[in-house]
Amino acid sequence: MRFSFRRHRPVQIAGTTVAITGAARGIGFAIADRLTALGARVAIGDLDADAAHRAADRLGGTARGYRLDVTDDDSFAAFLADAAADLGPIDVLVNNAGVMWVGPFDTEPAIAAERMVAVNLLGVIRGVRLAAPEMRHRGRGHIVTVASAASRLAPPGESSYAATKHGVLGYLTGVREELRGTGVAITAVMPTVVDTELAAGTSSGSVKRLSPDDVAAAVVSAIETRRFQVWVPRTVGALVAISGVLPQSVRDRALRATVPNQVAAVTGSSVRSAYEKPLTDGE
């Protein structure tokens, strides 16, 4: 039996319209920066409208800033509609917005867990549900979600966060099958710990802490290649795959040696207090 593997030409980014959630800073802004430099028209969505407008001004060109609450249907729909009206039909949606509370599972405030589910999981589901039908109607489009290595792993201290990311990967896996043959691609980008405010005070375990631009580069590559699962760094994907075939006791030892223990990392530290205050106050 002979197998044929076709190489597709990289998708051209110049001239495309890309909408990015949570893009006023951090990973989202790094993605917007790279895409703008490549000639894309970029819509920066963020809960902080002023920050979104400032980010767009920094990028210049055709970048535009918009207020976006990914937990609200009307807000998300308005973001997509306004971006399309200003910049053209959405070719790519990048679901990037996310929040994370870190600590022992039995000290996690209920409101923090609910917020993570609302933003990290339901926000992604909402974006796909609102953007994909129009893309399917046009016969082309791409939804890229910045998930996390926690989509397949679950570091101690990030149990609820990992649950939301596991849910994201499961959801995208099912939707990808539903969209097969429609011209709409689905991608999950899964980075390890990234040097952003979200990860302040946490450990990166046995791997080097990534920069936002490392993830942005992976997102750009994913848009060009339309791959489904993208690990950052790639070596982690191989390690996860190998660990999956090991006996449980061996797997446990391997993961404990490589995956960071975030309970230990944050115990006795106040570094995350400012970031997590809105999560626990319900702001």
C-alpha positions in Angstrom: 0.0 0.0 0.0 1.3 3.4 -0.9 0.6 6.6 1.1 0.6 10.0 -0.4 1.2 13.1 1.7 0.3 16.4 0.0 2.0 19.6 1.1 -0.2 22.5 1.0 1.1 25.9 0.1 1.3 28.2 3.1 -1.7 30.5 3.5 -0.9 34.1 2.6 -1.5 36.4 5.6 -1.2 39.7 3.8 -4.6 41.2 3.2 -6.5 38.9 5.6 -8.7 40.2 8.4 -7.8 38.7 11.8 -9.8 39.3 15.0 -8.0 38.6 18.3 -9.5 38.4 21.7 -7.7 39.6 24.8 -5.2 41.4 22.5 -4.4 44.6 24.3 -1.3 43.1 26.0 0.7 39.9 26.4 0.4 37.1 24.0 -2.6 38.7 22.2 -0.6 41.9 21.5 2.4 39.9 20.3 0.2 38.0 17.9 -1.4 41.3 16.6 2.1 42.8 16.2 3.4 39.9 14.1 0.3 39.7 11.9 0.2 43.5 11.3 3.8 43.4 10.2 2.8 40.7 7.7 0.1 42.8 6.2 -3.0 41.6 8.0 -5.8 43.8 9.0 -6.1 43.2 12.8 -9.0 43.8 15.1 -7.9 44.0 18.8 -10.6 43.0 21.2 -10.2 43.5 24.9 -12.3 44.0 28.0 -10.3 47.2 28.6 -11.4 49.3 25.7 -8.9 52.1 26.3 -6.1 49.6 26.3 -7.4 48.0 23.1 -7.4 51.5 21.4 -3.9 52.2 22.7 -2.6 48.9 21.4 -4.1 49.6 18.0 -2.5 53.0 17.9 0.9 51.4 18.7 0.5 49.1 15.8 -0.8 51.6 13.4 -1.8 50.7 9.9 -5.2 49.0 9.7 -5.2 47.8 13.3 -8.4 48.8 15.2 -9.3 48.4 18.8 -12.7 47.3 20.2 -14.2 46.6 23.6 -14.9 42.9 24.0 -16.3 40.9 26.8 -15.9 37.2 25.8 -18.5 36.1 28.4 -21.3 38.1 26.7 -23.0 37.0 23.5 -24.0 40.5 22.5 -20.5 41.9 23.1 -18.8 39.2 21.1 -21.2 39.4 18.2 -20.8 43.2 18.1 -17.0 42.8 18.1 -17.1 40.5 15.1 -19.7 42.6 13.3 -17.8 45.9 13.9 -14.5 44.4 12.9 -16.0 43.0 9.7 -17.6 46.3 8.9 -14.4 48.2 9.4 -11.8 45.8 8.1 -13.6 43.2 5.9 -15.0 39.7 6.6 -13.2 37.9 9.3 -10.8 35.4 7.8 -9.2 34.3 11.1 -10.5 34.5 14.7 -7.8 34.0 17.4 -9.4 33.0 20.7 -6.7 34.3 23.1 -8.4 35.7 26.1 -7.8 33.8 29.3 -7.6 34.0 33.1 -5.9 31.8 35.7 -6.1 31.4 39.5 -3.3 29.3 41.0 -3.3 27.5 44.4 -4.5 24.4 46.3 -7.8 23.1 45.0 -9.5 23.4 48.4 -8.6 27.1 48.9 -9.7 28.2 45.4 -12.6 30.7 45.6 -15.7 29.4 43.8 -16.0 32.7 42.0 -12.5 32.2 40.6 -13.4 28.8 39.2 -16.6 30.2 37.7 -14.7 33.0 36.1 -12.2 30.7 34.5 -14.9 28.5 33.0 -16.7 31.6 31.7 -13.7 33.1 30.0 -11.4 30.2 29.1 -14.0 27.6 28.1 -17.3 29.3 27.4 -15.6 32.3 25.8 -14.0 30.0 23.3 -17.2 28.1 22.7 -19.0 31.5 22.2 -16.3 32.7 19.7 -16.5 29.5 17.6 -20.3 29.5 17.7 -20.5 33.1 16.5 -17.7 33.2 14.0 -17.7 29.7 12.3 -21.2 29.8 10.6 -20.3 32.9 8.6 -16.9 31.3 7.7 -18.7 28.1 6.7 -21.1 30.1 4.5 -18.2 31.7 2.7 -16.4 28.4 2.3 -13.2 29.5 4.1 -11.9 30.6 7.4 -9.8 29.6 10.4 -10.3 29.7 14.1 -7.1 29.5 16.2 -7.4 29.1 19.9 -4.5 29.8 22.3 -5.1 26.9 24.7 -2.3 25.6 26.9 -0.1 22.6 27.6 -2.7 22.2 30.4 -5.0 21.0 27.7 -3.3 17.6 28.1 -1.5 18.1 31.4 -2.7 19.2 34.8 -0.1 20.8 37.0 -0.8 20.8 40.8 -2.3 24.2 41.7 -3.9 24.7 38.3 -6.6 22.0 38.5 -9.6 24.2 37.5 -7.5 26.1 34.9 -6.5 22.7 33.4 -10.1 21.6 33.4 -11.1 24.5 31.3 -8.3 23.9 28.9 -9.1 20.1 28.7 -12.6 21.2 27.8 -11.4 23.6 25.1 -9.4 20.8 23.4 -12.3 18.4 23.6 -14.7 21.0 22.2 -12.4 22.0 19.3 -11.8 18.3 18.5 -15.6 17.8 18.0 -16.2 21.0 16.1 -13.3 20.2 13.8 -15.0 17.1 12.7 -18.3 18.9 12.2 -16.5 21.4 10.0 -14.6 18.9 8.0 -14.9 19.6 4.3 -16.3 23.1 4.7 -13.1 25.1 4.2 -13.0 26.2 7.9 -9.9 25.1 9.8 -9.6 24.7 13.6 -6.3 25.0 15.5 -5.4 24.5 19.2 -2.1 26.1 20.2 -0.7 24.6 23.4 2.2 26.5 25.0 3.9 25.8 28.2 4.4 28.6 30.8 4.6 32.0 29.1 6.2 35.1 30.7 3.0 37.2 31.1 1.0 38.6 33.9 -1.2 35.6 33.9 1.7 33.3 34.9 3.3 35.7 37.4 4.9 33.8 40.3 4.5 30.4 38.7 7.1 27.8 37.8 7.9 26.6 34.3 9.1 23.2 35.5 11.7 21.5 33.4 11.2 23.7 30.3 12.3 27.2 29.5 9.8 29.9 30.2 8.4 31.1 26.8 8.0 34.7 25.6 4.8 36.0 24.2 6.5 36.3 20.8 7.3 32.5 20.9 3.6 31.9 21.0 2.9 34.5 18.4 5.3 32.9 16.1 3.5 29.6 16.6 0.1 31.2 15.9 1.4 32.7 12.7 2.8 29.3 11.6 -0.5 27.7 12.5 -2.4 30.2 10.3 -0.1 29.5 7.4 -0.2 25.7 7.7 -3.7 25.2 9.2 -2.5 22.4 11.5 -4.8 21.2 14.3 -2.6 20.8 17.3 0.5 23.0 17.8 2.7 22.5 20.8 5.1 25.2 22.0 7.8 24.0 22.3 7.3 21.1 20.0 9.3 18.7 22.2 6.6 18.8 24.9 4.0 17.3 22.5 6.4 14.3 21.9 6.9 13.9 25.7 3.1 13.9 26.3 2.6 11.3 23.6 5.3 9.1 24.9 4.0 9.4 28.5 0.6 8.3 27.4 1.8 4.8 26.6 3.7 4.3 29.9 2.4 2.4 32.9 0.6 4.7 35.3 3.3 4.5 38.0 6.1 5.3 35.5 4.0 8.1 33.9 3.4 9.6 37.4 7.1 9.8 38.1 8.0 11.2 34.7 5.3 13.9 34.9 6.3 14.8 38.5 9.9 15.3 37.3 8.9 17.6 34.4 5.5 19.3 35.1 5.7 22.2 37.6 4.1 22.0 41.0 2.4 25.4 41.1 1.1 24.9 44.7 4.8 24.8 45.8 5.6 27.7 43.5 3.0 30.1 44.9 2.8 29.1 48.6 3.9 32.0 50.8 4.1 34.4 47.9 2.0 37.5 47.2 3.3 38.0 43.6 -0.1 36.9 42.1 -2.3 39.0 44.5 -2.7 42.0 42.2 -3.5 39.8 39.1 -5.9 37.5 40.9 -7.8 40.2 42.8 -10.4 40.8 40.0 -11.0 37.0 39.8 -11.8 36.7 43.5 -13.7 40.0 43.7 -15.8 39.2 40.7 -14.8 42.3 38.7 
